[in-house]
């Protein structure tokens, strides 16, 4: 086990600069590894204290620590917080004036900086690499390292080139950090960044203060969201994720009309409006941000009390990362989701119609299946979530919807036969709602027009409700017994 070369120095920085009394495992071991000149890969849940793992050794050691970060807003937030703590920190990015960039470069050359934050595209410029070669660099920290994964939801092509750091600066230790990586992604990080000799620090992915709740149904999601906010998180900060920009705008406007202090955030808004809304969310209390996945990476607001999803996320990794933005202060928080069969169909169509190669499409389909499996699970949500990341929870958590209110289960074999027969008898050309109406024997002019009021399956499904039939079709999709027509026929 590496020990910190000067443990009292590191502990003094922790207490005096950052205000924490003691290290949390495995922070001290990670710091010791870096100060001993070794590489490290750190996998910790959101709010686990990853930043201190490179900030403290950068401050404790002579020279400057260089932090590669994918988002300008994240860099600026961290630099501002460090400066307030008395740390000499700066950021180089494309958004700053040329004169300001030159001043920072001069400070770097003069050895006046403890930490330099930089975007990967700026770092990879030959001019920047030459500049760093003239400085005393004590470590490289690669934040959000899962961005290197070509199969991941946050892929950044520039991250693939960061292996150059090992080639150009072989004596400088590197630390790669992420809060969300399954086993294949971890292996990809190691391989692509050349971290084969790195010490791996894996902390439990469990966020015990977050309660997971997933509701299914095609209708009433807004009303359920409003009830959830009013009953559980009135005037508290939260994030509501939607799949499309249009739904973000509509939901934010609707919540405002219901008296909720809600703001929209998506890539289609102007940079000024995005910055203004993010600033309000960060600085004010009780603001609810309605957003696409464009919002969130690097958001460090500790008292977000809930994260809600009005659509199905594309993968378990995305769900874990997004829900992980709740409760970073360690206090009780909620992860609430409402999704319907239409979400599954829409996401499957997006995958099928994309320009990705077949291998990529197959992997995205597998990830969507895993996400749907988590949603349709009748067991402990936390056990299922952690199992996806290769971690076993010995006992059910007692703090998710399925533990608190165990769902009723039933033998659906006969109903499944009826559903599959309905698909076949109607020519495999119709959506789920139409099939449900046929099974329930609804008097509908469209059904009569196609003659489906005369097929053998018409009206044979009266033993189940429409919601039960939709749940069954979701399970048929999950199990691969039915598929989505990408043309929507």
C-alpha positions in Angstrom: 0.0 0.0 0.0 1.5 3.3 -1.1 2.0 5.8 1.7 2.0 9.5 1.3 5.7 10.7 1.3 4.7 13.5 3.6 1.4 12.6 5.1 1.3 15.5 7.4 1.7 17.9 4.5 -1.2 16.3 2.6 -3.4 16.3 5.7 -2.6 19.9 6.4 -3.7 20.9 2.9 -6.9 18.9 3.3 -7.7 20.6 6.6 -6.4 24.2 6.0 -7.2 24.6 2.3 -10.3 22.5 1.8 -11.8 22.4 5.4 -12.2 18.6 5.7 -10.9 16.9 9.0 -9.8 13.5 7.5 -9.4 11.7 4.2 -12.1 9.4 3.0 -11.0 6.0 1.7 -9.3 5.7 -0.7 -8.2 9.3 -1.1 -5.1 9.0 0.9 -3.9 5.9 -1.0 -4.6 7.6 -4.4 -2.6 10.6 -3.3 0.2 8.4 -2.1 0.3 6.6 -5.4 0.6 9.8 -7.4 3.2 11.4 -5.1 5.2 8.1 -5.4 5.2 8.7 -9.2 2.7 6.0 -10.2 -0.3 6.2 -12.4 -3.9 5.7 -11.0 -7.4 4.9 -12.3 -10.0 6.1 -9.9 -13.7 5.0 -10.1 -15.8 6.6 -7.4 -19.5 7.6 -7.3 -20.5 11.1 -7.8 -19.8 13.2 -4.7 -17.1 10.7 -3.5 -14.3 13.3 -3.5 -12.5 12.5 -6.7 -11.2 16.0 -7.3 -9.2 16.0 -4.0 -7.3 13.0 -5.3 -5.4 15.1 -7.8 -5.8 18.6 -6.3 -3.9 17.8 -3.1 -0.8 16.1 -4.7 -0.7 18.9 -7.2 -0.5 21.5 -4.4 1.8 19.4 -2.2 4.4 18.7 -4.9 6.6 21.2 -6.6 5.4 22.2 -10.0 1.9 22.4 -11.6 -0.8 19.8 -11.9 -2.5 19.8 -15.4 -6.2 18.8 -15.3 -7.9 17.8 -18.6 -11.6 18.5 -18.4 -14.2 18.3 -21.2 -16.4 21.3 -20.3 -15.5 25.0 -20.0 -18.2 25.6 -17.4 -16.9 22.8 -15.2 -13.3 24.2 -15.5 -14.5 27.7 -14.5 -16.4 26.5 -11.5 -13.5 24.5 -10.2 -11.0 27.2 -10.8 -13.2 29.8 -9.0 -13.6 27.5 -6.0 -9.9 26.8 -5.8 -9.0 30.5 -6.0 -11.5 31.2 -3.2 -9.6 28.6 -1.1 -6.3 30.4 -1.8 -5.0 27.9 -4.5 -3.2 29.3 -7.5 -5.4 27.9 -10.3 -6.2 28.9 -13.8 -7.9 27.5 -16.9 -6.9 27.7 -20.6 -9.8 27.4 -23.0 -11.1 28.7 -26.3 -13.6 31.1 -24.8 -11.1 33.4 -23.1 -9.5 36.5 -24.8 -6.0 35.9 -26.3 -4.4 38.3 -23.8 -5.8 36.4 -20.8 -4.5 33.2 -22.3 -1.0 34.7 -22.7 -1.0 35.9 -19.1 -1.9 32.4 -17.9 0.9 30.8 -20.0 3.4 33.3 -18.5 2.3 32.3 -15.0 2.7 28.7 -15.9 6.2 29.2 -17.3 7.1 31.2 -14.1 6.0 28.2 -11.9 3.3 30.3 -10.3 0.4 27.9 -10.8 -0.6 24.9 -8.6 -3.3 23.7 -11.0 -4.0 24.4 -14.7 -7.3 23.2 -16.1 -7.4 22.7 -19.9 -9.8 21.3 -22.5 -8.4 18.3 -24.4 -8.5 20.0 -27.8 -6.4 22.9 -26.5 -4.0 20.5 -24.7 -3.4 18.5 -27.9 -2.2 21.5 -29.9 1.5 21.1 -30.7 2.1 24.6 -29.3 0.5 23.7 -26.0 2.5 20.4 -25.7 5.7 22.3 -26.4 4.7 24.9 -23.7 4.2 22.1 -21.1 7.5 20.6 -22.0 9.2 23.8 -20.8 7.4 23.7 -17.5 7.6 21.6 -14.4 4.5 19.4 -14.5 3.9 17.2 -11.5 0.9 15.3 -12.7 -1.8 14.9 -15.4 -5.4 14.4 -14.3 -7.8 13.2 -16.9 -11.3 14.0 -15.5 -14.5 12.3 -16.9 -12.2 9.5 -18.3 -15.2 7.5 -19.6 -15.3 10.1 -22.4 -12.6 8.0 -24.0 -15.0 5.1 -24.6 -16.2 5.1 -28.2 -19.2 3.0 -27.1 -20.1 5.3 -24.2 -22.8 8.0 -24.0 -20.3 10.9 -23.5 -17.7 10.0 -26.1 -15.2 12.8 -27.0 -12.9 11.9 -29.9 -10.1 14.1 -28.5 -9.9 11.8 -25.5 -8.6 9.0 -27.8 -5.4 11.1 -28.3 -4.6 11.6 -24.7 -2.3 8.6 -24.7 0.2 11.1 -26.1 0.8 12.4 -22.5 2.5 9.1 -21.6 4.6 9.3 -24.8 5.7 12.9 -24.4 5.9 13.0 -20.6 6.8 9.4 -19.5 8.0 10.5 -16.0 4.9 12.4 -15.1 2.2 10.4 -13.2 -1.3 10.3 -14.6 -4.6 9.9 -12.9 -7.8 9.1 -14.8 -11.1 9.6 -12.9 -14.7 8.7 -13.6 -18.0 8.1 -11.7 -19.6 5.9 -14.3 -17.9 2.9 -16.0 -18.9 -0.7 -16.3 -16.2 -3.3 -16.7 -15.8 -3.0 -20.6 -15.5 0.8 -20.3 -12.9 0.4 -17.5 -10.9 -1.9 -19.8 -11.2 0.6 -22.7 -10.0 3.5 -20.5 -6.9 1.5 -19.5 -6.1 0.4 -23.0 -6.7 3.7 -24.8 -4.9 5.8 -22.3 -2.0 3.4 -21.8 -2.7 2.9 -18.1 -1.8 -0.8 -18.0 0.5 -0.2 -15.1 -1.9 2.0 -13.2 -3.1 1.2 -9.8 -6.9 0.8 -9.9 -9.0 2.2 -7.1 -12.6 1.1 -7.2 -15.0 2.4 -4.6 -18.6 1.1 -4.2 -20.9 2.7 -6.7 -23.7 2.6 -4.2 -25.4 5.9 -3.3 -27.3 4.8 -0.2 -28.9 8.2 0.3 -30.7 8.1 -3.0 -34.1 6.4 -3.2 -34.9 4.9 -6.6 -38.5 4.9 -7.9 -39.6 4.0 -11.5 -43.2 4.3 -12.7 -44.5 2.9 -16.0 -47.3 4.2 -18.1 -48.0 6.1 -21.3 -50.1 8.9 -19.8 -50.2 11.3 -16.9 -46.4 11.7 -16.6 -46.6 15.5 -16.0 -49.3 15.2 -13.4 -47.4 12.6 -11.6 -44.2 14.7 -11.8 -46.1 17.7 -10.3 -47.5 15.6 -7.5 -44.1 14.1 -6.8 -42.5 17.6 -6.6 -45.3 19.1 -4.5 -45.6 16.2 -2.1 -41.9 15.4 -1.6 -39.7 18.4 -2.8 -41.7 21.6 -2.6 -39.4 24.6 -3.2 -36.3 22.3 -3.4 -33.7 22.1 -6.1 -34.1 19.4 -8.7 -33.4 18.3 -12.3 -36.0 17.0 -14.7 -34.6 15.2 -17.8 -36.5 15.0 -21.1 -35.5 13.2 -24.3 -36.2 16.2 -26.7 -35.7 19.9 -26.7 -39.3 20.4 -27.5 -40.4 18.4 -24.4 -37.9 20.4 -22.3 -39.5 23.7 -23.4 -43.0 22.5 -23.0 -42.4 20.9 -19.5 -40.6 24.0 -18.2 -43.4 26.3 -19.3 -46.0 24.0 -17.9 -44.3 23.7 -14.5 -43.9 27.5 -14.4 -47.7 27.8 -15.0 -48.1 25.4 -12.0 -46.1 27.7 -9.7 -42.8 25.8 -9.9 -39.6 27.9 -10.4 -38.5 25.9 -13.5 -36.0 26.8 -16.2 -35.2 25.1 -19.5 -31.7 24.0 -20.6 -30.7 22.4 -23.9 -28.1 22.8 -26.6 -30.5 24.8 -28.8 -30.7 27.7 -26.4 -28.2 30.6 -26.9 -25.0 30.4 -24.9 -26.1 33.5 -22.9 -29.5 31.9 -21.9 -27.8 28.6 -21.0 -25.3 30.4 -18.8 -27.9 32.5 -17.2 -30.1 29.6 -16.4 -27.2 27.5 -15.1 -26.1 30.4 -12.9 -29.6 30.7 -11.4 -29.7 27.0 -10.7 -26.3 26.9 -9.1 -26.8 30.0 -6.9 -30.4 30.2 -6.0 -32.5 27.8 -3.9 -35.5 25.9 -5.1 -34.9 26.2 -8.8 -35.9 23.2 -11.0 -33.9 22.7 -14.2 -35.7 21.0 -17.0 -33.0 19.7 -19.4 -31.8 17.3 -22.0 -28.6 15.4 -21.3 -26.7 18.5 -22.5 -27.0 19.6 -18.8 -25.3 17.9 -16.0 -21.7 16.8 -16.5 -19.6 18.5 -13.9 -22.6 20.1 -12.1 -21.5 20.4 -8.5 -24.6 21.6 -6.6 -24.6 19.6 -3.4 -28.3 20.1 -2.4 -30.1 18.8 -5.5 -32.9 16.9 -3.7 -34.3 15.1 -6.7 -33.6 14.0 -10.3 -36.6 13.1 -12.4 -36.7 11.4 -15.8 -39.8 11.9 -18.0 -38.3 9.6 -20.6 -36.3 6.4 -20.5 -32.6 7.0 -20.5 -30.6 5.3 -23.3 -28.4 3.2 -20.9 -27.9 2.2 -17.3 -24.7 4.3 -17.3 -26.6 7.4 -18.3 -29.3 6.7 -15.7 -26.7 6.2 -13.0 -24.7 9.3 -13.9 -27.8 11.5 -14.2 -29.5 10.3 -11.0 -26.1 10.7 -9.3 -26.4 14.5 -9.5 -28.9 14.3 -6.6 -27.9 14.3 -2.9 -24.2 15.0 -3.2 -24.4 16.5 0.3 -25.1 13.0 1.6 -28.7 13.9 2.7 -31.8 12.0 1.5 -32.6 12.5 -2.2 -34.9 10.9 -4.8 -34.4 9.5 -8.3 -37.8 9.3 -9.9 -38.7 8.1 -13.4 -41.8 7.9 -15.4 -41.6 6.1 -18.8 -43.8 4.4 -21.3 -43.7 1.9 -24.1 -43.5 4.8 -26.6 -40.1 5.7 -25.1 -38.8 2.2 -25.9 -40.2 2.3 -29.4 -38.7 5.8 -30.0 -35.3 4.8 -28.7 -35.2 1.6 -30.7 -36.1 3.5 -33.9 -33.4 6.1 -33.2 -30.8 3.3 -32.9 -32.1 1.5 -36.1 -32.2 4.7 -38.2 -28.8 6.0 -37.0 -25.8 6.1 -39.3 -23.7 4.0 -36.8 -22.1 0.8 -37.9 -23.8 -2.5 -37.0 -21.5 -3.2 -34.0 -22.3 0.1 -32.5 -26.1 -0.4 -33.1 -25.9 -3.8 -31.5 -24.2 -2.4 -28.4 -26.6 0.4 -28.1 -29.5 -2.0 -28.3 -27.9 -4.2 -25.6 -27.5 -1.1 -23.3 -31.2 -0.1 -23.9 -32.3 -3.7 -23.1 -30.3 -3.5 -19.8 -32.0 -0.2 -19.0 -35.4 -1.6 -19.8 -34.5 -4.6 -17.7 -33.8 -2.4 -14.7 -37.1 -0.7 -15.1 -39.1 -3.9 -15.5 -37.4 -5.6 -12.6 -39.6 -6.6 -9.7 -36.6 -7.0 -7.3 -34.5 -4.4 -5.4 -33.6 -1.6 -7.8 -30.3 -0.9 -6.0 -29.2 -4.5 -6.2 -30.0 -4.5 -10.0 -28.2 -1.2 -10.6 -25.1 -2.2 -8.7 -25.0 -5.6 -10.4 -24.8 -3.9 -13.7 -21.5 -2.4 -12.6 -20.2 -5.7 -11.3 -21.0 -5.1 -7.6 -23.0 -7.3 -5.4 -25.3 -6.0 -2.6 -25.9 -8.8 -0.1 -29.4 -7.7 0.9 -32.2 -5.7 -0.7 -31.8 -2.1 0.2 -35.2 -1.4 1.7 -35.1 2.1 0.2 -36.4 1.7 -3.3 -40.0 1.5 -4.7 -39.8 -2.3 -5.1 -38.5 -2.9 -1.6 -41.0 -0.5 0.0 -44.0 -1.6 -2.1 -43.2 -5.0 -3.7 -45.0 -5.3 -7.0 -47.5 -8.1 -7.7 -46.4 -10.7 -10.2 -48.5 -12.9 -12.4 -48.2 -15.7 -14.9 -48.4 -14.0 -18.3 -47.8 -16.9 -20.6 -51.4 -17.1 -21.9 -51.6 -13.3 -22.2 -48.3 -13.3 -24.1 -49.7 -15.9 -26.6 -52.7 -13.6 -27.1 -50.5 -10.6 -27.7 -48.3 -12.3 -30.2 -51.4 -13.7 -32.0 -52.9 -10.2 -32.1 -49.7 -8.9 -33.8 -49.8 -11.8 -36.3 -53.6 -11.6 -37.0 -53.5 -7.8 -37.7 -50.6 -8.2 -40.2 -47.7 -6.9 -38.0 -48.4 -3.4 -39.2 -49.9 -1.6 -36.1 -48.8 0.1 -32.9 -49.3 -1.1 -29.4 -52.3 1.1 -28.6 -54.1 -0.3 -31.6 -53.3 -3.9 -30.6 -54.5 -3.2 -27.1 -57.8 -1.8 -28.4 -58.2 -4.9 -30.6 -57.5 -7.2 -27.6 -60.0 -5.3 -25.5 -62.6 -5.4 -28.2 -63.1 -1.6 -28.6 -65.7 -0.3 -30.9 -63.4 1.8 -33.1 -64.1 2.9 -36.7 -60.4 2.3 -37.6 -60.6 -1.3 -36.3 -63.8 -1.9 -38.2 -62.3 -0.3 -41.3 -59.5 -2.8 -41.4 -61.9 -5.7 -40.6 -60.1 -6.5 -37.3 -63.3 -6.6 -35.4 -63.7 -10.0 -37.1 -60.3 -11.6 -36.3 -60.2 -14.3 -33.7 -58.3 -12.2 -31.2 -60.8 -9.3 -31.1 -62.0 -8.9 -27.6 -60.2 -11.9 -26.1 -58.1 -9.7 -23.7 -60.8 -8.4 -21.3 -59.2 -10.1 -18.3 -56.4 -7.4 -18.3 -56.5 -3.6 -18.2 -55.0 -1.5 -21.0 -52.0 -0.7 -18.7 -51.4 -4.4 -18.0 -51.4 -5.1 -21.8 -48.9 -2.2 -22.4 -46.7 -3.6 -19.6 -46.8 -7.0 -21.3 -45.8 -5.6 -24.6 -42.8 -3.9 -22.9 -41.8 -7.3 -21.5 -42.1 -8.9 -24.9 -39.8 -6.2 -26.3 -37.4 -6.7 -23.5 -37.3 -10.5 -24.1 -36.8 -10.1 -27.8 -40.1 -11.8 -28.7 -41.2 -8.7 -30.6 -39.4 -5.9 -32.4 -40.0 -2.4 -33.5 -40.5 -1.6 -37.2 -38.0 1.3 -37.8 -40.3 2.7 -40.5 -43.1 3.0 -38.0 -45.5 0.8 -39.9 
